Amino acid sequence: MVDGGTEWPDETDESAFLADAAARGEEPTPVAAPKTAPVVGEKLPSLDEVVARVPAPLRALLDDLFRAKFTMVRRYPAEAPRIDPPGAN
């Protein structure tokens, strides 16, 4: 159980959900793996510097909604393919 008494689906629930989706003709979309590696050897700002650039109200909202935590700074090449969010087409 999760905080608040909510029960997460188990393997049986997941299998039933996927079977129902398949019966409707839907195909599950796998999580996209990164197509490029981060740039290595380039001097990047510290994590604290990057987090300080995010406005405090936004950081608080991210924490409230997603329990988001900033963990790492990475730079990808400009020509790296962008992964569009679902429904952006």
SULWOBEL-V210469 format. One line per field, one symbol per residue. psi: psi as a letter, one per 30 degrees, with the letter a starting at -180 (. if undefined). burial: 1 if it has 16 or more other C-alpha atoms within 10 Angstrom, else 0. Layout:
BEGIN
psi->???
burial->???
END
This chain:
BEGIN
psi->klkggkkkkaeeeeeeeeeeeeffgkkkjlkkkkflllkkfkkllleeeeeffkkeeeeeeeeeefhkkkflkkklkegkkkjklkgf.
burial->00000000000000000000000000000000000000000000000000100000001000000000000000000000000000000
END
